[in-house]
Each structure stands twice: as C-alpha cells, then as structure tokens.
Amino acid sequence: MTARRGERKASQRRRGCPWACLVLALAACNAFAQDEPTIRLDVQQVLVPVVVTDRKGHHVSGLHASDFRILEDGVEQKIVAFLSDTAARVDDIGALSKAAPSASATAPTPATPSRTFVICIDTLHTAPANAGRLREALESLFEKEKPADAQYVLVGIGRQLQVLQPATANPLEILLKLRSTAFQGMMGGLDASTLAAQLARLRTRMDDFCRRCACVGRGNQSGCDVDIDTLKQSVDVEASRWKEPTDALLGQFSSVVGELAKLPTGRTLILVSDGFNINPAREFYATVAAYLPNRPQFRVDEGAADAQLQGALKVAAERNVTIFTIDSRGASAPAPGSGGEMDASSNGAGSGIPSVTGTRSRSSAPVNVRTGSLQTADRQTNPFASGDSASMEQLARATGGLYFHGGSDMLKQFRAALAEGREYYVLAYVSKNSAQDGKFRRISVETTNKNLNIRAKSGYWAAGAAQ
C-alpha cells in the first residue's frame, strides 16, 4: 500500500513538472524588466490595442487620437490617452494619462525586450504531415528573425504541457530546438491519426447501417430504433475517451494565457493546430448526423462555453493578450463562418460580416479572415460553433487577432502574426458605464478615414459586484 502511494506521488510530481516549467519559462521574461514598477489596472479603465491597415494590408502609421472614435455598447467614449509605436509594457491608465492624448510613447531601450511571442503548438490534433510543414515554416522564420526588442517561448500542449524553449531573445535558440529530436518527439501525431481512424471507422459503420435502415430522413426507421440506441451508446463511449485529453489541452492553454498575461511586455500568443472542438462528442455526433439528420440523439447541446476556455478569453481580453491562430492543414482547411455581431470594426458594420485583410476571392481558396468578436458572449451562450476550426476562429475574434487558414504559405502567416504584434496603437478610455454587473461590454473602433481597416479586441467583461 505504501509503495502504491509512493508511485502516485511520483506520478503527480511528473505531471506537475510541465506546469512548473511553464511558470519558470514565462517568469524568465520578467527578468528582462526587473526595473519596471508593478502597476495595477483599474477594471473600469480600458486599454484597446488597435491595428490599422490600408486596403492592401499594409500597416498605417502617423495617426493621432483625433483620427479615432471608440464606442462601448454603442455609446461613444472619451479617449483619455493615446499611444503609437508603443512598447506595450504600460498597463496602467494613470501612466498613460500623464501624456497628452496625442503624445507618442518613448521608444524602449533595444536591450530590453518589449514584446513576448509565445508559439503554442497543439500536439494532440496536429497530423504528422502537417507537423512537417509547421517545422519547415518555423525553421525558415527563425533563420531570418533578427534579435531586436522581442523574446520568444516555444511550448506544446496536448496530453501534457511541454516547454521546449523557455523565454529567449535569441532566435538561434528557437531554431536549434526546432531541429532537435525533442521537437520531433513532441510532434508524434499519434493522437491525430487515431482520431482520424476512429471517425473513418464510424463512417464505414454508418454506410453499413444505411444499407439496412433508411437514412438521411427517407423511409421508415422505426425498425432500426434498437440499432440506433446501440449506436448512440457506442458513439458516446468513443467520444468520452477524448474528453480527458481535450480537457487537459484546454487547461494547459488557459495556463499559458494566464502566465503570459502577467508579463510587463506586449503579449502575443500564436496557436497552431489542425483545429479542435472543445466538446469531442460534437465531432462524432456530426459524423452520425450527416446520415441521420432528424435524430435528436445526435444533436449537441451548445450549452454554456467551456469554463476553462471562457476564463482564458476573459483574462486575454482584460490583459490585452492577442491570440493569432494558424490552421496547420493549410489549403485543406475549411472556410470559417461569417463574422459575428460584435466585430470591433467600423467596416461591415450592421452586416455582421467582418472585413478581410485584402479581399475574399469567390473563385479561390479562402484567405486570411480579419476577425473581431466572440459571438453572443454577453448572453452567456457557447461562442464556439460546431466545426473543428470554429474554436480557433473565435479565439482570434475575441482577442483582436487573426485566424489564418486555407493558405499554403505558413511562413507568410507566421511573419504576419509577428508583424501584427509589433505595430499597433493603444487607445485608453474610462468607461461611462460604472455598473459592476460582470457582463460583456462590446467595443467598436472607427476612423475618420473610411479607406482604412481597423482591428481591435471585441470587448471585455466588466467587473462583478463580488470583485
């Protein structure tokens, strides 16, 4: 009995190590800014990082506070401070307000990293072939990346959290880790292959089922009710096996966001995945529902959003962690849905369709969609639509990032994410709504120049009375 307790304690220590490593990896970032004072943010005072591009997707500089208009839940707010070309280390509205609204931030000392980029790879769902493309893209990226004002962290999330490279300002260190056997081992791809095989077997089973029973809403299915009940039980068992690793992945992702949010630098997280559902049953149910669309047993209750991911989004919105998501399936990735009603942009206002950096071609593969919202988050419903790419799309929308998909040039997508994390404005305002109701506040940003595209976070959650 004592030996078993010892084994359990040793197992717990092994499981806990990656989490401790994550804290140490991201805490190392703070070593670069030990001379920075600790500053607290008043929850009623809101900072909004804003990216402005022209019609060709080029970043626009030289704008002033008077060029912007910001609204919260449709009510115009007074811009009390404005920064351009910011190092993004300042999180205090009081510090921002000391400068005139049109003043620009002072450039940081080159030796002090002012931005942190965390490259977070979903090792649970990324297939081996796509992992190879990902590695090639990252190697090409860091071969050209020059030491400047940024630092980088490389982590993997899946059945366990793996910190492959703690915070470093030297791109060569990331490059060496990408070429190591440790990276190859992290990207085994066995889970992605297993899931694909299970879904393929389920489709084969459904083909056989439909040869015996009427499917797709045609014919009399009453004689197959017993078979359908057996099918339901079997699918639930298959789906439940993926719940634990999926919950682990979401927990690890939330922890990465939470640790990154503590840093006194600009905060950019780049999540790379083949796409995932926060509810594994949805993928299995969708496979069956394609054959039995009228059977309520295989409809997923959208319910409330997963608490861990919802919590991560709240932290990201409050602490201005911008999340960029890259679909590692490349050109084979499905097109996402249209934009939500809370797109933080004046472009497409009222249509519910977000603008696109560049254009969306009707005759070619989908391009990188400009995002900006977490749909119906303020009504406490699930913001993650069905579909394995929807979670990634919504993560980017909610935080003002980009969802890259449907393209073959992953290197270009990584470069775009890094560029976005370096060039932006910051608007600051004190909300006119002082209610502590814990509700989602929708943010909309406009410019006087209608030829420009704007992207900002979709909003934030107000403090609750208990806070």
C-alpha positions in Angstrom: 0.0 0.0 0.0 2.9 2.3 0.9 4.6 1.5 -2.4 1.4 2.4 -4.3 1.2 5.8 -2.5 4.8 6.4 -3.4 4.1 5.7 -7.1 1.1 8.0 -7.1 3.1 10.8 -5.5 5.9 10.3 -8.1 3.3 10.4 -10.9 1.9 13.6 -9.5 5.3 15.2 -9.4 5.9 14.1 -13.0 2.6 15.6 -14.1 3.3 18.8 -12.2 6.7 19.4 -13.7 5.5 20.8 -17.0 3.3 23.3 -15.2 6.2 24.4 -13.0 8.4 24.6 -16.1 5.8 26.9 -17.8 5.8 29.3 -14.8 9.6 29.3 -14.9 9.7 29.8 -18.6 7.4 32.7 -18.7 8.7 34.1 -15.4 12.1 34.3 -17.1 10.6 37.0 -19.2 10.2 39.2 -16.1 14.0 39.1 -15.6 14.3 41.5 -18.5 12.1 44.0 -16.8 13.1 43.8 -13.1 13.4 47.6 -13.0 9.9 48.1 -14.1 7.4 49.1 -11.3 4.5 46.9 -10.5 1.3 48.6 -11.9 -2.3 47.6 -11.3 -5.1 48.2 -13.8 -8.4 49.6 -12.6 -11.1 47.4 -14.2 -13.2 50.5 -15.1 -10.3 51.9 -17.2 -9.9 50.2 -20.6 -6.9 49.9 -22.9 -7.6 48.9 -26.5 -4.8 47.9 -28.8 -5.7 48.8 -32.4 -4.2 47.6 -35.7 -4.8 49.9 -38.7 -4.1 48.7 -42.3 -4.8 50.1 -45.7 -6.6 48.3 -48.5 -3.5 46.3 -49.4 -3.0 45.1 -45.8 0.0 47.4 -45.1 0.2 48.9 -41.6 -0.6 52.6 -41.3 1.4 54.9 -39.1 1.2 58.6 -38.2 -2.4 58.6 -37.0 -3.5 60.7 -33.9 -6.2 60.3 -31.3 -8.4 62.7 -33.3 -8.4 60.1 -36.1 -10.2 57.5 -33.9 -13.7 57.1 -32.4 -14.3 54.4 -29.8 -17.7 53.1 -28.6 -18.7 50.8 -25.8 -22.0 49.1 -26.4 -22.8 51.8 -28.9 -22.0 54.7 -26.5 -19.2 56.9 -27.6 -16.3 57.1 -25.1 -13.8 59.8 -24.5 -10.2 58.8 -25.4 -8.1 59.9 -22.4 -4.8 58.7 -23.7 -3.2 57.6 -27.0 0.0 55.8 -27.8 1.5 54.9 -31.1 4.5 52.6 -31.8 4.2 51.6 -28.2 6.4 49.1 -26.4 3.2 47.9 -24.8 4.8 47.5 -21.3 2.5 50.0 -19.7 -0.7 48.6 -18.3 -1.8 51.5 -16.1 -4.3 54.1 -17.4 -2.8 56.6 -15.0 0.6 56.2 -16.5 -0.9 56.6 -20.0 -2.9 59.7 -18.9 0.2 61.6 -17.9 1.0 62.1 -21.6 -1.1 64.3 -23.8 -3.7 62.4 -25.8 -1.7 62.9 -29.0 1.6 62.0 -27.5 3.6 59.0 -28.7 5.3 56.5 -26.5 9.1 56.8 -26.0 10.9 54.0 -27.8 12.2 51.3 -25.5 15.8 50.5 -24.9 16.8 48.0 -27.5 18.4 45.7 -24.9 15.0 45.4 -23.0 12.6 43.1 -24.8 9.3 44.9 -25.0 7.3 42.1 -26.7 6.8 38.4 -25.9 5.7 36.0 -28.6 4.6 32.5 -27.3 4.3 29.9 -30.1 1.9 27.3 -28.8 1.5 24.1 -30.8 -1.4 21.7 -30.4 0.3 18.3 -30.4 -2.9 16.5 -29.7 -4.6 17.2 -33.0 -1.8 18.1 -35.5 -1.3 15.3 -38.0 2.3 14.1 -38.9 2.3 15.5 -42.4 1.1 19.0 -41.2 3.7 18.9 -38.4 6.4 18.6 -41.0 5.1 21.7 -42.8 4.9 23.5 -39.5 8.5 22.7 -38.7 9.8 23.9 -42.1 7.9 27.2 -41.7 9.2 27.8 -38.2 12.7 27.0 -39.2 12.6 29.4 -42.2 11.1 32.0 -39.9 13.8 31.9 -37.2 16.6 31.6 -39.8 15.7 35.1 -40.8 14.5 36.5 -37.5 17.0 39.1 -36.1 17.5 39.7 -32.3 15.7 43.0 -31.6 13.2 44.0 -29.0 11.3 40.7 -28.7 11.6 37.4 -26.8 10.2 34.0 -27.8 8.8 31.0 -26.0 8.0 27.6 -27.7 5.6 25.3 -26.0 3.4 22.3 -26.9 0.0 21.5 -25.4 -1.8 18.1 -25.6 -1.7 15.2 -23.3 0.9 17.1 -21.4 2.4 20.5 -21.4 5.9 20.7 -22.9 8.1 23.7 -22.6 10.5 23.2 -25.5 12.2 26.6 -25.2 11.9 29.0 -22.3 11.9 32.7 -22.9 14.8 33.8 -25.1 15.7 36.9 -27.0 18.0 34.8 -29.3 16.2 33.4 -32.3 19.0 30.9 -32.8 18.0 29.1 -29.6 14.5 28.5 -31.0 15.9 27.3 -34.3 18.2 24.8 -32.6 15.2 23.4 -30.6 13.1 23.1 -33.8 15.9 20.9 -35.3 16.2 18.8 -32.1 14.8 15.3 -31.5 12.8 16.7 -28.7 10.7 18.7 -31.2 10.2 15.6 -33.3 9.1 13.6 -30.3 6.7 16.3 -29.2 5.1 16.2 -32.7 4.4 12.5 -32.8 0.9 12.9 -34.3 -0.4 9.6 -32.9 -3.5 11.2 -31.4 -4.4 12.9 -34.6 -4.0 9.7 -36.6 -6.0 7.7 -34.0 -8.9 10.2 -34.1 -9.0 10.2 -37.9 -9.0 6.4 -37.9 -11.9 6.3 -35.4 -14.0 8.7 -37.4 -13.3 6.8 -40.6 -14.4 3.6 -39.0 -17.6 5.4 -37.8 -18.4 6.5 -41.3 -17.9 2.9 -42.6 -20.2 1.7 -39.8 -22.8 4.3 -40.9 -22.6 3.2 -44.5 -23.3 -0.3 -43.4 -26.2 0.9 -41.2 -27.8 2.8 -44.1 -27.8 -0.3 -46.2 -30.1 -1.9 -43.6 -32.0 1.2 -42.5 -33.3 4.3 -44.2 -31.0 7.2 -43.7 -31.0 11.0 -44.5 -34.6 11.3 -43.4 -36.0 8.9 -46.0 -38.1 5.8 -45.4 -39.3 4.2 -42.2 -36.7 4.0 -39.4 -38.9 2.5 -36.8 -37.5 -1.0 -37.2 -34.0 0.3 -36.5 -34.6 2.1 -33.3 -32.8 -0.5 -31.3 -29.8 -0.3 -33.6 -29.8 3.5 -33.2 -29.8 3.2 -29.4 -26.9 0.8 -29.6 -25.1 3.2 -32.0 -25.7 6.1 -29.6 -24.1 4.2 -26.7 -21.1 3.2 -28.8 -20.5 6.7 -30.1 -20.7 8.1 -26.6 -18.1 5.7 -25.4 -15.8 6.6 -28.3 -16.3 10.3 -27.7 -15.7 10.0 -23.9 -12.2 8.7 -24.5 -11.3 12.1 -26.0 -12.8 14.2 -23.2 -9.9 13.8 -20.8 -7.1 14.7 -23.2 -9.2 17.6 -24.6 -9.9 18.9 -21.1 -6.1 18.7 -20.4 -5.3 20.6 -23.6 -7.8 23.4 -22.7 -6.4 23.6 -19.2 -2.9 23.9 -20.5 -3.9 26.6 -23.0 -5.6 28.5 -20.2 -2.5 28.3 -18.1 -0.3 29.6 -20.9 -2.6 32.5 -21.4 -2.7 33.2 -17.7 1.1 33.2 -17.3 1.6 35.3 -20.5 -0.9 37.9 -19.2 1.3 38.6 -16.1 4.2 39.8 -18.2 5.1 43.6 -18.4 5.6 43.3 -22.2 3.5 43.2 -25.3 1.7 39.9 -25.3 1.1 37.8 -28.4 0.2 34.1 -28.5 0.3 32.2 -31.7 -1.7 28.9 -31.5 -1.0 26.3 -34.3 -3.4 23.4 -34.7 -5.3 21.2 -37.2 -8.4 22.5 -35.5 -10.3 21.1 -32.5 -13.6 21.0 -30.8 -14.0 21.9 -27.1 -16.6 19.2 -27.0 -15.2 16.0 -28.5 -18.7 14.4 -28.8 -19.6 17.0 -31.3 -17.2 15.6 -33.9 -18.6 12.1 -33.5 -22.2 13.3 -33.4 -21.7 15.3 -36.6 -20.5 12.3 -38.4 -23.6 10.3 -37.5 -25.9 13.3 -38.0 -24.8 13.5 -41.6 -26.6 10.2 -42.1 -29.4 10.7 -39.5 -30.1 14.4 -39.5 -33.6 14.0 -38.0 -32.4 12.1 -34.9 -32.3 14.3 -31.8 -30.0 11.8 -30.1 -27.1 13.1 -32.1 -27.6 16.8 -31.6 -25.1 18.5 -29.4 -26.4 20.8 -26.7 -24.5 24.0 -27.2 -24.9 25.0 -23.6 -22.5 27.3 -21.8 -19.0 27.7 -23.2 -16.3 25.6 -21.7 -15.3 27.3 -18.4 -11.6 26.9 -18.9 -11.6 28.5 -22.3 -14.1 31.1 -21.4 -11.9 32.0 -18.4 -8.8 32.3 -20.7 -10.7 34.6 -23.0 -11.6 36.9 -20.1 -8.0 37.1 -19.0 -6.8 37.7 -22.6 -9.4 40.5 -23.1 -8.6 42.2 -19.8 -4.8 41.9 -20.1 -4.6 42.5 -23.9 -3.2 39.1 -24.9 -3.7 39.0 -28.6 -4.2 35.4 -29.9 -3.4 34.5 -33.5 -4.4 31.1 -34.7 -2.9 29.2 -37.7 -4.6 26.2 -39.2 -1.8 23.8 -39.9 -3.8 21.9 -42.5 -3.1 24.7 -45.0 -5.1 24.8 -48.2 -7.2 21.8 -47.0 -8.6 23.8 -44.1 -12.3 24.5 -44.3 -13.6 28.0 -44.7 -14.8 29.6 -41.4 -18.2 31.1 -40.8 -19.1 34.7 -41.2 -18.2 37.3 -38.6 -20.2 37.8 -35.5 -22.3 40.7 -34.4 -19.5 42.1 -32.2 -16.9 42.7 -34.9 -14.7 45.5 -33.4 -14.6 47.5 -36.6 -16.5 50.1 -38.5 -16.1 48.1 -41.7 -19.0 45.9 -42.4 -20.9 47.5 -39.6 -24.5 46.3 -39.5 -23.9 43.4 -41.9 -22.5 41.1 -39.3 -19.7 40.1 -41.7 -16.1 41.1 -40.8 -13.8 42.8 -43.1 -10.9 41.0 -44.8 -7.3 41.9 -44.8 -7.1 42.2 -48.5 -10.2 40.6 -50.1 -12.0 37.2 -50.0 -12.0 35.8 -53.5 -15.0 33.9 -54.6 -13.1 31.9 -57.1 -10.1 30.9 -55.0 -9.3 29.3 -51.7 -10.3 31.2 -48.6 -7.9 33.9 -47.5 -6.9 35.1 -44.0 -10.1 36.5 -42.4 -10.0 39.6 -40.4 -11.7 38.9 -37.1 -13.1 40.7 -34.2 -15.7 39.1 -31.9 -16.9 36.5 -29.6 -20.5 35.8 -30.8 -23.2 36.3 -28.1 -20.7 36.0 -25.3 -22.6 38.6 -23.3 -25.6 36.3 -23.3 -23.6 33.5 -21.7 -24.1 31.1 -24.6 -21.5 29.0 -26.3 -19.4 31.2 -28.6 -17.9 28.1 -30.3 -19.9 27.0 -33.3 -19.7 23.4 -34.4 -16.8 22.5 -36.7 -13.2 21.8 -35.8 -11.9 25.2 -36.9 -14.5 27.3 -35.2 -12.8 27.3 -31.8 -9.6 28.7 -33.4 -11.6 31.3 -35.3 -13.4 32.5 -32.2 -10.2 32.7 -30.1 -8.8 35.1 -32.7 -12.0 37.1 -32.9 -12.4 37.6 -29.2 -8.9 39.0 -28.7 -8.4 41.1 -31.9 -6.1 38.6 -33.6 -6.2 36.9 -36.9 -7.3 33.4 -37.9 -5.0 32.2 -40.7 -6.5 29.3 -42.7 -6.9 27.9 -46.2 -3.4 29.0 -47.4 -0.3 27.0 -48.3 2.3 29.6 -47.2 2.5 29.0 -43.4 5.8 31.0 -43.2 4.0 34.1 -44.5 1.3 33.6 -41.9 3.9 33.4 -39.0 5.6 36.6 -40.3 2.2 38.4 -40.5 1.5 37.4 -36.8 4.8 38.7 -35.6 4.4 42.0 -37.6 0.9 42.4 -36.1 2.4 42.1 -32.6 4.8 44.9 -33.3 2.8 47.6 -35.0 -0.3 49.0 -33.3 -1.8 51.9 -31.5 -3.3 51.9 -28.0 -6.4 53.8 -27.1 -7.4 54.4 -23.5 -10.8 55.4 -22.1 -12.7 55.3 -18.8 -16.0 53.6 -19.3 -19.1 55.7 -18.9 -20.9 52.6 -17.7 -19.9 52.2 -14.0 -22.2 49.2 -13.3 -20.4 46.2 -11.8 -22.6 43.6 -13.4 -19.9 41.2 -14.8 -21.4 41.4 -18.3 -19.6 41.5 -21.6 -19.0 45.1 -22.9 -18.8 45.3 -26.7 -16.1 47.6 -28.1 -16.3 49.2 -31.6 -13.5 51.3 -33.1 -13.8 53.6 -36.1 -11.5 56.0 -38.0 -12.3 59.2 -39.9 -10.7 57.6 -43.0 -13.1 55.1 -44.3 -10.5 53.6 -46.6 -8.6 52.1 -43.6 -9.3 48.8 -42.0 -9.3 48.5 -38.2 -8.9 45.5 -35.9 -9.3 45.6 -32.1 -10.4 43.2 -29.4 -14.2 42.7 -29.4 -14.7 43.8 -25.8 -14.1 42.9 -22.2 -16.0 41.6 -19.2 -16.9 44.2 -16.6 -16.1 43.5 -13.0 -18.7 41.8 -11.0 -20.1 43.1 -7.7 -18.1 40.4 -5.8 -14.9 41.9 -7.3 
